[in-house]
Amino acid sequence: MRFQLTEDQRALRDGVRELLARRFGREALRAAVDAPGRLDRALWRELGSAGFFALRLPEAEGGVGLGLPEAVLAFEEAGRALLPGPLVATHLAAGRVPGAATGEAVVAAVGNGLVEWLAEADVVRGNAARAVPLRSVDPLTPLHRVPVAGGVDPVAVLLTAAEQLGSATRACELAVQHARAREQFGQPIGAFQAVKHLCAEMLVRTETARAAVYAAAVTADPADIDTARLLADEAAVRGARDCLQVHGGMGFTWEFEVHLHLKRTWVRTHRTGDATQSEENLAAELLAQLS
């Protein structure tokens, strides 16, 4: 299976990246961290105008009329930029909840007993009664716990994996940039074997996850989605940890975005259920094939 992007897909990816660089660059990220729990409604509407939430909605219903592969590319860029907000929930609500497709409505969803951005949501899908606020490890993802977990949409699992892939990609980029620029003992730290190995392993995990996520976007097979989820979670969490290792103590400071990627990747791993469930699903699939 080949994963060469078409010209239109590359244009979509580049367009989303340019939009986010312009509207949610490093200064906007810092401002969002300084004002946690507040969603930029103007940016949300701009995302809606750009078709971010309506990518998979048919043109006859006012959408863009694209498919799951294109949505994966857009969410990968959102993960790379650390874009906050209930992106997956609002995207899945396009065409079902008035205003979701255009970004006029913010939609939150109950998943695995958690709700992200409940206080900012105009609509909540699922039972959020008796929701209890939690102290989130990620300052850009406010959380509430609810007593009953909702069902898990496979598309939500895949789009979350795409966001994880974006974080893994960004962590690898940041590690390599720092390894080239930071000097110790008169040479860049990237010249040392231990740092080289960390960066190389990050790249391998990221590209392996990329192949799995893109494949799942094409097939939409539940087993492929579970595989993509597990590989993307590993690439994102371990990538952010290794990137912190390359940066040393400065990686934990507010001036660097690396620790924010680590915290966001931790939160995403719980958004669509425990990873053990994906492992169980894959084990059942393998056993079924052998029987």
Backbone as a ProteinNet text record, in pm:
[ID]
protein_1_A
[PRIMARY]
MRFQLTEDQRALRDGVRELLARRFGREALRAAVDAPGRLDRALWRELGSAGFFALRLPEAEGGVGLGLPEAVLAFEEAGRALLPGPLVATHLAAGRVPGAATGEAVVAAVGNGLVEWLAEADVVRGNAARAVPLRSVDPLTPLHRVPVAGGVDPVAVLLTAAEQLGSATRACELAVQHARAREQFGQPIGAFQAVKHLCAEMLVRTETARAAVYAAAVTADPADIDTARLLADEAAVRGARDCLQVHGGMGFTWEFEVHLHLKRTWVRTHRTGDATQSEENLAAELLAQLS
[TERTIARY]
84.8	0	88.8	64.1	143.8	71.5	151.3	92.3	142.9	169.6	206.2	82.6	95.1	-18.5	-42.4	-169.1	-201.3	-169.8	-171.7	-145.5	-249.9	-374.8	-480.2	-461.3	-419.6	-396.8	-279.9	-174.7	-61.7	-104.3	-188	-236.8	-322.1	-405.7	-487.6	-399.4	-303.1	-212.1	-138.7	-85.1	-9.8	-99.7	-222.4	-315.6	-351.5	-376.1	-406.5	-285.3	-166.3	-46.1	-25.9	-47.8	-31.9	-135.3	-259.6	-364	-328.7	-284.9	-252.9	-127.6	-30.3	90.1	55.5	-41.5	-81.5	-170.2	-261	-359.7	-329.2	-242.3	-209.7	-61	20.6	165.1	213.4	343.1	402.9	348.2	327.6	276	133	51.9	-86.5	-89.9	1.2	9.6	42.8	138.5	175.9	59.3	-13.7	-128.8	-237	-256.5	-357	-318.5	-190.1	-143.6	-164.1	-146.1	-162.6	-309.8	-400.1	-544.8	-612.8	-582.9	-636.9	-788.4	-847.7	-992.4	-1073.5	-1007.2	-1078.2	-1053.4	-1160	-1149.7	-1160.2	-1073	-1073	-1186	-1299.3	-1415.8	-1392.3	-1315.5	-1287.7	-1207.5	-1108.5	-1030.7	-1119.5	-1208.7	-1298.8	-1385.4	-1438	-1519.7	-1436.3	-1310.9	-1223.3	-1193.7	-1176	-1159.1	-1283.6	-1399.4	-1523.6	-1534.1	-1495.6	-1499.6	-1404.2	-1292.6	-1194.2	-1236.7	-1346.2	-1396	-1337.3	-1267.8	-1201.8	-1301.7	-1412	-1510.2	-1600.4	-1611.8	-1703.5	-1629.9	-1506.3	-1427.8	-1497.5	-1559.1	-1620.2	-1770.6	-1823.2	-1965.7	-1989.4	-2091	-2115.8	-2139.4	-2101.1	-2118.7	-2266	-2351.7	-2495.4	-2547.8	-2473.7	-2513.8	-2429.7	-2358	-2279.6	-2138.1	-2093.8	-1959.9	-1858.8	-1739.4	-1631.6	-1636.5	-1692.1	-1708.6	-1583.9	-1489.6	-1368.2	-1384.6	-1276.4	-1286.5	-1204.3	-1197.3	-1123.5	-973.8	-908.5	-765.9	-737.5	-825.2	-804.5	-825.9	-924.5	-947.2	-826.9	-767.6	-648.4	-534.8	-515.3	-410	-434.5	-559.8	-593	-570.9	-611.5	-596.1	-450.5	-373.1	-228.9	-166.3	-206.6	-154.2	-203	-327.1	-379.1	-298.8	-264.7	-182.5	-43.2	12.7	146.7	150.6	42	35.7	-13.9	-53.6	-110.8	-238.9	-316.6	-441.1	-535.9	-583.9	-673.7	-819.2	-900.3	-1043.4	-1092.5	-1223.7	-1281.9	-1295.8	-1182.7	-1180.8	-1249.7	-1215.1	-1271.2	-1422.4	-1467.8	-1610.8	-1689	-1636.4	-1706.7	-1706	-1594.7	-1586.9	-1690.1	-1699.8	-1793.9	-1939	-1962.1	-2098.9	-2143	-2052.5	-2088.3	-2200.9	-2305.1	-2420.3	-2523.8	-2489	-2582.7	-2622.6	-2526.9	-2552	-2545.9	-2653.2	-2652	-2535.6	-2463	-2352.5	-2219.3	-2216.9	-2089.1	-2001.7	-2058.4	-1981.3	-1916	-1981.6	-1930.5	-1847	-1837.3	-1761.1	-1838.5	-1967.6	-2050.8	-2084.6	-2079.3	-2108.9	-1988.2	-1957.4	-1852.6	-1920.8	-1878.5	-1943	-1844.9	-1885.4	-1807.1	-1876.3	-1800.6	-1858	-1805.6	-1892.5	-1852.5	-1778.5	-1660.6	-1584.7	-1502	-1514.6	-1437	-1456.8	-1576.1	-1603.2	-1544.9	-1491.8	-1432.3	-1501.2	-1501.8	-1549.4	-1445.4	-1400.3	-1305.4	-1381.4	-1341.3	-1394.1	-1544.5	-1589.6	-1733.6	-1785.8	-1710.5	-1758.8	-1771.8	-1694.9	-1697.8	-1792.6	-1848.4	-1929.6	-2068.9	-2117.3	-2255.8	-2347.9	-2293.3	-2369	-2279.4	-2337	-2263.7	-2333.2	-2258.8	-2314	-2284.5	-2388.2	-2373.1	-2422.6	-2427.7	-2479.1	-2368.5	-2373.5	-2273	-2329.7	-2439.3	-2496.7	-2398.7	-2399.1	-2311	-2162.2	-2129.6	-1989.3	-1909.9	-1792	-1705.5	-1577.4	-1540.2	-1416.8	-1293.7	-1199.5	-1072.5	-960.2	-852.6	-733.2	-655	-657.7	-594.7	-444.3	-367.8	-223.4	-189.3	-278.7	-257.5	-333.2	-263.8	-334	-426.8	-410.8	-494.3	-605.7	-629.5	-740	-812.6	-906.5	-985.3	-1069.8	-1079.8	-1147.6	-1254.5	-1359.5	-1460	-1477.5	-1500.7	-1530.2	-1679.8	-1733.2	-1874.6	-1883.4	-1990.6	-1997.1	-2012.5	-2069.7	-2092.8	-2018.6	-1938.6	-1863.1	-1952.4	-1923.1	-1995.4	-1927.5	-1993.6	-1934.7	-1820.8	-1733.7	-1618.3	-1640.1	-1635.6	-1649	-1513.1	-1502.5	-1373	-1308.7	-1391.1	-1335.5	-1270.1	-1330.2	-1270	-1135.1	-1126.2	-999.2	-893.6	-930.6	-834.4	-792.7	-887.3	-852.5	-765.4	-789.7	-701.7	-562.5	-555	-424.6	-353.3	-428.8	-368.8	-310.4	-382	-327.9	-200.7	-200.5	-80.5	35.9	7	109.8	167	80.8	128.6	221.4	187.9	275.7	407.7	403.3	526.1	617.5	557.3	634.2	699.6	623.5	676.1	785.6	768.1	870.3	1000.8	990.2	1110.2	1179	1100.8	1157.5	1230.3	1165.5	1224.5	1353.6	1355.3	1474.6	1591.6	1564.4	1671	1722	1630	1671.8	1762.8	1724	1803.6	1937.7	1936.4	2061.1	2160.9	2113.3	2202	2255	2172.3	2208.2	2283.5	2248.5	2308.5	2448.2	2544.1	2682.1	2730.8	2807	2875.6	3013.9	3114.3	3251.2	3295.1	3245.7	3290.9	3226.3	3117.6	3050.8	2902.4	2819.3	2675.3	2647.8	2550.3	2521.4	2470.7	2424.8	2381.4	2495	2617.1	2732.7	2756.2	2695.4	2715.5	2622.4	2676.2	2602.5	2470	2467.8	2344.8	2232.8	2265.6	2164.4	2122.1	2219	2186.5	2085.3	2109.6	2020.6	1880.6	1870.8	1739.4	1661.8	1727.2	1660.2	1622.2	1712.1	1683.3	1564.3	1558.8	1447.7	1315.9	1321.3	1201.1	1148.8	1240.6	1200.8	1140	1201.1	1149.5	1009.3	989.8	857.1	753.6	792.8	700	659	755.5	723	647	674.8	596.9	451.7	432.8	297.4	228.9	303.8	244.9	188.6	267.2	220.6	93.4	88.8	-28.1	-151	-132.5	-245.2	-299.2	-210.2	-255.3	-325.6	-272.8	-336	-476.7	-491.2	-622.1	-719.9	-668.6	-755.1	-808.6	-729.7	-771.7	-868.4	-837.1	-919	-1037.6	-1021.9	-1124.3	-1156.1	-1064.3	-1083.7	-1059.9	-1149	-1132.2	-997.1	-947.8	-817.4	-705.9	-715.8	-614.5	-618.6	-738.8	-752.4	-691.6	-716.6	-657.2	-504.9	-452.8	-307.1	-250.7	-318.8	-273.8	-274.5	-378.7	-389.7	-272.6	-240.5	-132.9	2.9	29.2	157.7	169.6	59.2	63.2	79.9	11.4	29.1	174.3	233.4	372.6	466	446	532.8	521	398.8	376.6	432.4	397.9	440.2	591	643.5	788.2	866.1	809.7	876.5	889.8	782.4	787.8	884.6	886.2	979	1124	1151	1287.1	1328.3	1232.5	1262.5	1300.4	1229.7	1266	1406.7	1440.1	1573.1	1680	1654.7	1750.4	1765.6	1655.9	1660.3	1718.4	1712.7	1760	1660	1707.9	1619.6	1538.9	1592.8	1521.1	1391.8	1381.7	1261.3	1138.5	1157.7	1044.9	997.8	1068.1	1031.1	917.7	847.2	732.8	774.3	903	946.5	950.5	951.5	960.2	829.2	789.6	661.5	667.6	789	804.7	718.9	723.5	648.1	498	453.3	311.6	268.9	356.7	326.2	315.4	406.7	401.7	270.5	230.8	107.6	-15.2	-15.4	-130.2	-137.1	-20.9	-22.5	-74.9	-42.1	-96.2	-248.4	-303	-448.4	-514.1	-455.3	-515.8	-521.1	-424.2	-424.1	-546.8	-614.3	-732.8	-862.8	-853.4	-975.1	-1070.2	-1017	-1102.4	-1090.8	-1070.7	-1061.5	-918	-901.6	-769.1	-706.4	-574.3	-504.4	-520.8	-545.5	-565.6	-681.5	-784.9	-899.3	-858.8	-774.4	-725.2	-641.1	-560.3	-479.9	-568.8	-675.3	-768.3	-839.2	-876.1	-942.4	-851.8	-725.1	-631.1	-607.1	-596.3	-576.5	-695	-816.7	-935.9	-938.4	-895.7	-891.6	-791.6	-675.1	-573.2	-621.6	-685.2	-736.9	-845.8	-928.1	-1035	-977	-865.4	-802.4	-737.9	-693.4	-627.4	-724.9	-848.9	-947.9	-1016.5
-119.2	0	124.8	214.7	337	452.4	539.9	650.6	785.6	793.9	921.7	1011.6	1129.5	1221	1279.5	1302.1	1367.6	1517.1	1583.4	1728.2	1800.8	1759.1	1822.3	1795	1676.2	1643	1722.9	1738	1819.9	1964.9	2013.3	2151	2168.1	2068.2	2073.3	2076.2	1985.3	1979.9	2112.3	2164.5	2289.9	2406.6	2404.6	2512.3	2514.3	2395.8	2388.4	2432.4	2389.7	2428.7	2579.8	2640.1	2785.6	2860.1	2811.9	2875.2	2871.3	2756	2742.4	2820.2	2827.1	2906.6	3055	3098.9	3238.9	3272.2	3180.5	3210.4	3148.9	3044.9	2982.5	2947.6	3052.2	3035.2	3029	3044.4	3029.3	3132	3256.8	3359.4	3328.1	3282.7	3246.7	3125.3	3032.3	2916.4	2959.2	3049.6	3099.1	3171.6	3251.8	3324.2	3228.3	3119.2	3020.6	2951.4	2925.7	2864	2958.9	3087.6	3186.5	3210.9	3170.4	3186.6	3052.9	2953.7	2818.6	2813.2	2724.7	2706.2	2798.7	2889.4	2982.2	2943.1	2923.9	2885.5	3009.6	3019.2	3131.2	3109.7	3172.6	3152.1	3206.6	3314	3368.2	3267.8	3205.3	3102	2983	2945.8	2832.5	2858	2981.3	3015	3018.4	3062.3	3064.4	2922.2	2831.2	2690.8	2640.7	2680.6	2641.7	2697.5	2824.6	2887	2818.3	2768.9	2699.9	2556.8	2509.1	2375.9	2266	2303	2202.6	2102.9	2152.5	2064.6	1995.1	2051.6	1996.9	1923.1	1882.1	1817	1694	1612.7	1487.8	1500.1	1618.5	1641.4	1655.2	1586.7	1596.8	1741.3	1769.7	1905.4	1944	1845.7	1873.8	1922.8	1892.4	1935.3	2053.1	2116	2233.7	2203.7	2079.6	2041.7	2048.6	1998.9	2000.6	1876.7	1766.7	1647.1	1562.4	1572.6	1491.5	1367.6	1290.7	1164.6	1159.7	1040.6	1020.4	1048.2	1011.3	1043.4	1193.4	1274.1	1419.3	1471.4	1415.4	1455.5	1420.7	1305.5	1264.6	1363.9	1410.1	1508.1	1638.3	1682.4	1806.3	1791.1	1678.5	1658.4	1634	1579.8	1567.5	1705.3	1799.9	1936.2	2002.5	1975.7	2030.4	1977.9	1849.5	1792.3	1850.5	1871	1929.5	2069.6	2145.5	2283.5	2294.5	2181.9	2181.7	2264.3	2261.8	2337.8	2286.3	2373.6	2327.8	2326	2258.1	2255.6	2116.6	2093.2	1963.1	1946.7	1937.5	1932.9	1808.4	1693	1567.4	1565.1	1602.8	1599.8	1692.6	1811.8	1906.7	1859.2	1802.5	1748.1	1636.4	1546.7	1435.5	1481.8	1600.1	1652.4	1731	1757.1	1834.3	1764.6	1838.9	1781.7	1725.8	1711.1	1658.7	1766	1849.8	1957.5	2089.9	2169.4	2297.9	2385.8	2439.9	2529.8	2461.1	2328.7	2259.8	2268.6	2249.8	2249.2	2383.5	2492.6	2627.1	2684.8	2611.9	2663.4	2759.7	2773.3	2859.9	2792.3	2660.2	2584.4	2499.7	2497.7	2411.9	2289.9	2173.1	2049.6	1965.8	1927.5	1835.4	1700	1596.3	1461.7	1382.3	1297.7	1208.3	1089.5	1062.6	948	889.6	760.2	692.3	755.6	811	871.9	1010.4	1067.4	1201	1292.2	1422	1522.8	1632.6	1664.1	1773.6	1902.4	2011.8	2144.8	2154.5	2093.9	2095	2236.2	2316.5	2450.7	2542.5	2517	2602.6	2550.2	2432	2369.2	2429.9	2444.4	2484.7	2363.9	2249.4	2124.3	2013.1	1924	1807.8	1683	1598.8	1473.2	1362.5	1300.9	1201.2	1256.8	1173.1	1209.9	1268	1399.3	1467	1508.1	1446.5	1476.3	1435.3	1509.2	1484.2	1487.1	1570.6	1583.8	1652	1599.8	1652.6	1705.9	1831.5	1883.7	1810.5	1789.2	1726.7	1826.4	1806.9	1887.2	1820.6	1882	1822.8	1848.9	1748.7	1766	1862.4	1872.7	1962.2	2092.2	2205.1	2331.6	2372.4	2311.5	2346.5	2245	2155.6	2059.7	2044.4	2133.6	2116.7	1990.7	1919.1	1789.8	1783.2	1707.7	1669.9	1518.6	1456.8	1313.9	1294.2	1197.3	1162.1	1015.9	977.9	842.4	731.6	760.9	657.6	693.8	601.9	627.5	612.9	691.1	679.1	579.6	547.5	457.7	526.9	445.8	498.9	486.3	597.8	600.9	569.1	468.8	437.3	556.2	642.2	760.3	853.1	863.8	944.3	886.8	753.8	688.9	723.8	717.1	743.5	890.2	981.4	1123.8	1161.5	1097.9	1120	1066.3	950.4	896.3	991.2	1056.9	1154.6	1272.9	1319.2	1426.1	1380.1	1256.2	1201.5	1198	1160.4	1159.2	1299.3	1400.1	1537.4	1577.8	1538.8	1568.4	1494.8	1368.7	1291.3	1356.1	1402.4	1468.7	1595.6	1674.4	1801	1776.1	1675.4	1644.2	1603.3	1525.8	1484.7	1605.8	1696.1	1817.6	1901.2	1919.7	2001.1	1938.5	1806.5	1737.8	1755.7	1738.5	1751.1	1894.7	1991.7	2132.2	2165.2	2118.7	2147.9	2075.2	1951	1874.1	1937.4	2006.2	2074.1	2205.7	2273.7	2407.9	2409.4	2319.4	2316.5	2256.3	2324.7	2275.8	2243	2137.4	2096.3	2044.8	2084.3	2043	2079.4	2195.7	2248	2188.6	2112.9	2056.1	2038.4	2033.5	2014.6	1882.8	1882.7	1760.6	1649.4	1686.9	1586.4	1499.3	1540.5	1460.5	1342.6	1346.5	1239.3	1122	1002.4	883.4	867	893.4	875.4	964.4	1089.6	1181.5	1138.4	1093.5	1043.9	929.9	837.6	722.4	765	859.5	907.3	965.5	1050.4	1115.9	1013.8	918.2	816.6	730.4	692.3	609.5	686.6	816.8	899.3	900	915.1	919.8	787.3	676.5	545.1	524	555	537.5	626	749.6	843	795.7	753.1	711.6	578.9	491.7	367.9	401.2	492.4	534.9	603.6	682	752	651.2	548.2	446.5	379.4	350.1	283.4	374.1	501	595.6	618.9	638.9	661.5	537.6	418.4	294.8	280.7	309.5	300	401.4	516.4	617.1	568.7	486.5	433.5	317.2	225.3	104.3	122.4	210	228.9	98.5	2	-126.5	-111.8	-166.3	-151	-200.1	-313	-363.5	-268.5	-211.4	-114	10.8	51.5	170	144.3	26.6	-7.2	-10.5	-65.3	-68.6	72.8	155.9	294.7	367.3	342.9	408.7	371.8	242.1	196.4	250.6	246.6	295.1	446.8	518.1	664.2	707.8	639.7	671.5	652	540.8	514.7	618.5	650.3	748.2	885.4	922.7	1055	1066.4	970.9	978.8	958.8	853.3	829.6	937.4	988.7	1095.5	1221.9	1258.9	1378.3	1359.2	1239.2	1211.3	1217.3	1159	1161.2	1302.3	1379	1518.3	1597.6	1572.4	1634.5	1593.4	1467.5	1419.3	1493	1516	1588.7	1732.7	1794.7	1934.2	1948.7	1841.9	1853.2	1930	1990.5	2059.2	2171.2	2238.2	2351.3	2306.5	2178.6	2130.6	2136.9	2141.3	2145.4	2287.6	2387.1	2525	2570.4	2675.7	2725.9	2784.8	2819.6	2880.4	2780.2	2651.9	2549.3	2472.7	2436.6	2369.7	2219.3	2165.1	2019.7	1957.3	2017	1957.7	1966.5	2065.2	2074.6	1959.7	1921.2	1806.3	1679.2	1663.6	1544.4	1539.1	1652.1	1654.5	1629.8	1687.1	1664.6	1518.4	1459.3	1319.1	1228.4	1260.3	1181.9	1189.2	1309	1325.9	1251	1260.7	1194.7	1042.5	985.4	839.2	789.3	877.6	838.6	885.4	956.3	1015	908.2	805.8	705.9	567.8	565.8	438.7	398.3	303.2	255	180.2	192.2	123.3	-27.8	-77.9	-221.6	-272	-189.5	-230.8	-250.6	-161.3	-177.5	-303.5	-331.3	-454.1	-578.3	-573.2	-685	-704.2	-594.6	-603.1	-669.1	-629.5	-687.2	-835.3	-870.1	-1010.4	-1094.6	-1044.5	-1116.3	-1133.2	-1029.3	-1035.9	-1142.3	-1146.4	-1245.6	-1386.9	-1405.5	-1538	-1583	-1488.1	-1520	-1564.5	-1502.1	-1539.8	-1677.8	-1718.2	-1847.5	-1961.4	-1928.3	-2034.9	-2079.8
0	0	0	-91.7	-102	-33.2	28.2	102.4	51.9	-77	-134.5	-136	-76.8	-73.5	-211.6	-242.5	-367.8	-355.8	-467.8	-466.1	-381	-391.5	-312.7	-163.1	-129.2	11.8	68.5	-9.4	37.2	54.3	-36.6	-25.9	99.4	128.4	249.6	373.4	381.4	496.9	513.6	404.5	412	449.5	399	431.5	579	636.9	780.4	861.5	820.1	893.4	889.5	774.3	761.4	845	844.3	924.6	1072.2	1120.2	1261.4	1298.7	1208.6	1235.8	1246.9	1167.7	1169.7	1288.8	1322.2	1426.2	1562.1	1563.3	1691.2	1694.4	1680.3	1686.8	1830.8	1849.7	1983.4	2081.9	2038	2129.9	2172.4	2078	2111.9	2204.6	2185.5	2273.8	2415.4	2428.7	2561.1	2626.7	2546.3	2600.4	2646.5	2573.5	2612	2742.1	2761.3	2885.7	3002.8	2978.3	3084.2	3119.7	3030.4	3056.2	3035.6	3119.7	3099.4	3112.7	3034.6	3042.9	2956.2	2884.3	2796.9	2651.6	2578.2	2438.7	2350.8	2251.9	2158.6	2057.8	2082.1	1995.7	1854.5	1842.7	1709.7	1627.1	1689.7	1621.1	1586.9	1678	1654.2	1531.3	1520.6	1404.1	1277.1	1289.4	1172	1124.6	1218.2	1181.3	1108.5	1158.7	1092.6	952	935.4	802.7	705.8	758.9	675.2	643	703.2	675	760.9	867.6	952	1009.8	1060.5	1124.4	1023	904.3	803.4	692.1	716.4	611.5	554.4	640.3	594.7	571.1	590.7	567	416.5	359.9	215.2	171.2	47.9	-4.9	-8.4	-32.1	-36.7	97.2	205.4	339.3	387.9	295.5	330.8	375	356.1	398	284.9	311.5	213.4	124.5	178.3	97.6	81.4	174.8	168.3	256	269.8	341.4	468.1	525.4	649.8	634.5	523.2	508.5	519.1	460.3	467.1	609	679	817.7	903.6	879.4	953.9	933.1	810.6	783.1	859.6	863.3	934.5	1084.1	1141	1285.5	1322.6	1231.9	1257.8	1275.9	1192.1	1204.3	1333	1372.5	1498.2	1616.1	1613.5	1720.8	1722.2	1606.6	1595.4	1656.2	1638.9	1688.1	1831.4	1892.9	2027.9	2035.7	1928.9	1924.5	2032.1	2121.3	2228.9	2185.2	2266.6	2242.4	2205.5	2217.3	2182.6	2031.9	1964.7	1818.3	1764.4	1821.4	1771.9	1792.3	1910.5	1940.6	1848.5	1822.8	1736.7	1592.2	1548.6	1412.1	1392.3	1488.5	1477.1	1483.8	1541.1	1554.4	1432.2	1338.1	1218.8	1143.4	1110.8	1042.6	1136.9	1263.6	1362.8	1463.8	1498.2	1593.6	1518.6	1521.4	1451.1	1496.2	1400.7	1431	1448.7	1462.1	1482.3	1358.1	1241.5	1117.6	1090.1	1128.4	1099.7	1213	1323.8	1436.5	1523.5	1498.2	1581.6	1713.4	1716.2	1838.2	1876.4	2004.5	2059	2119.4	2077.1	2120	2201	2320.3	2402.9	2402.1	2435.2	2434.3	2551.8	2605.3	2713.4	2652.5	2702.6	2655	2767.2	2789.8	2894.1	3031.6	3055.6	3184.8	3202.1	3092.8	3098.5	2997.7	3028.1	2933.8	2927.4	2807.3	2787.9	2755.7	2816.2	2786.8	2812	2919.2	2950.4	2973.6	3048.4	3083.7	2963	2857.3	2738.8	2631.3	2651.3	2547.5	2539.8	2416.5	2393.9	2395.3	2353.9	2348.3	2400.6	2481.3	2531.6	2481.8	2412.8	2362.8	2464	2515.1	2619.6	2751.9	2849.9	2981.2	3067.7	3086.5	3168.2	3303.5	3343.7	3474.8	3584.3	3690.6	3805.9	3767.1	3670.3	3630.9	3742	3768.1	3873.2	3809.5	3837	3776.4	3828.4	3739.1	3772.6	3752.1	3824.1	3800.2	3687.6	3571.5	3454.1	3454.2	3413.5	3402.5	3289.3	3191.6	3077.4	3099.7	3109.7	3135.1	3021.5	2903.8	2789.7	2764.2	2859.5	2845	2978.2	3010.6	3133.3	3125.1	3237.1	3239.6	3347.6	3319	3417.3	3410.4	3525.8	3529.3	3548	3474.7	3488.2	3532.3	3600.9	3657.5	3554.9	3437.6	3337.5	3210.5	3160.2	3037.8	2916	2813.2	2687.8	2595.4	2483.7	2385.7	2312.1	2251.8	2181.2	2031.2	1961.3	1816.1	1754.6	1666.5	1604.9	1534	1474.9	1409.1	1510.9	1628.8	1735.8	1776.1	1780.3	1813.7	1709.6	1582.4	1475.8	1471.6	1488.7	1485.9	1605.1	1718.5	1834.4	1805.5	1739.3	1699.4	1604.1	1517.2	1425.6	1503.1	1604.9	1689	1759.8	1807.4	1871.7	1772.5	1650.8	1547	1525.6	1527.6	1513.4	1625.6	1749.1	1863.5	1851	1807.8	1790.8	1686.7	1578.2	1473.5	1525.5	1598.2	1651.5	1753.6	1839.7	1939.9	1872.7	1766.3	1692.2	1630.8	1572.9	1514	1619.2	1734.3	1840.4	1893.3	1907.6	1957.4	1861.1	1732.2	1632.1	1625.3	1629.6	1626.3	1743.7	1862.5	1981.9	1976.9	1929.7	1922.9	1827.3	1726.4	1632.1	1687.3	1768	1813.9	1946.4	2037.1	2171	2166.4	2225.5	2224.3	2364.5	2372.9	2495	2455.2	2532.2	2505.3	2363.8	2318.3	2190.4	2067.4	2082.7	1965.8	1994.6	1888.8	1910.2	1982.1	2070.8	2145.7	2054.2	1934.9	1838.9	1788.7	1815.4	1774	1868.5	1988.1	2084.5	2052.7	2066.4	2024.7	2097.9	2227.9	2305	2251.3	2215.4	2162.1	2021.8	1942.2	1808.4	1815.5	1908.3	1920.6	1962.6	2056.4	2099	1981.2	1904.2	1790.1	1683.2	1657.1	1556	1597.5	1724.6	1772.5	1767.6	1796.9	1786.6	1643.1	1547.7	1407.1	1362.9	1402.3	1363.2	1419	1547.4	1607	1537.5	1505.9	1442.8	1304.4	1224.6	1088.5	1086	1182.1	1193.4	1227.2	1321.3	1357	1239.9	1164.2	1049.6	948	918.6	823.6	874.5	1004.2	1061.7	1061.2	1096.5	1100.1	959.4	862.8	725.7	670	702.8	655.5	713.1	842.2	905.6	846.8	805.5	743.8	609.1	541.2	411.2	427.5	520.1	534	627.3	730	834.5	905.4	899.8	964.9	1115	1199.7	1345	1396.2	1343.2	1387.3	1347.3	1227.2	1183.4	1270.3	1310	1395	1532.3	1589.1	1718.7	1708.9	1600.5	1579.9	1571.4	1493.9	1478.6	1612.1	1691.2	1821.1	1911.1	1918.8	2006.9	1961.9	1831.6	1781	1794.8	1771.3	1782.6	1927.5	2020.5	2162.6	2204.7	2163.2	2199.9	2140.1	2011.9	1946.4	2011.7	2051.2	2108.4	2249.4	2336.3	2476.4	2488.5	2426.9	2435.5	2362.1	2252.2	2179.5	2262.6	2331.4	2415.6	2532	2590.2	2700.4	2652.3	2535.1	2482	2441.1	2391.5	2356.5	2480.9	2590.9	2718	2760.2	2738.2	2773.3	2693.5	2565.9	2481.7	2529.6	2571	2616.9	2757.3	2836.3	2973.7	3058.1	3166.1	3260.6	3199.1	3096	3037.3	2968.6	2933.7	2868.3	2956.4	3087.7	3180.8	3208.7	3158.3	3186.8	3096.2	3138.6	3062.2	2928.4	2914.4	2788.8	2673.8	2705.1	2601.9	2593.1	2470.7	2450	2469.8	2489.7	2494.1	2604.1	2723.4	2834.5	2810.3	2732.1	2699.6	2607.9	2517.3	2432.6	2516.5	2612.6	2697.3	2774.8	2831.2	2910	2822.6	2701.7	2613.7	2569.2	2540.7	2497.8	2608.4	2733.2	2845.3	2848	2830.9	2834.7	2718.9	2599.4	2482.7	2498.8	2569.9	2584.5	2660.7	2734.4	2811.6	2747.1	2635.9	2576.9	2524.1	2462.3	2396.8	2461.1	2590.9	2660.9	2685.5	2773.8	2809.4	2692.5	2678.7	2570.2	2578.2	2700	2715.9	2631.1	2614.6	2533.9	2388.3	2336.7	2199.1	2187	2288.5	2287.8	2289.4	2370.6	2376.3	2241.9	2179.6	2049	1945.4	1945.2	1849.4	1878.6	2006.4	2043.1	1996.3	2015.7	1972.6	1821.7	1749.8	1603.6	1556.9	1618.9	1582.2	1611.9	1727.9	1763.3	1665.8	1623.8	1528.8	1394.8	1353.6	1228.6	1236.2	1355.9	1371.8	1386.9	1428.7	1453.3	1324
[MASK]
+++++++++++++++++++++++++++++++++++++++++++++++++++++++++++++++++++++++++++++++++++++++++++++++++++++++++++++++++++++++++++++++++++++++++++++++++++++++++++++++++++++++++++++++++++++++++++++++++++++++++++++++++++++++++++++++++++++++++++++++++++++++++++++++++++++++++++++++++++++++++++++++++++

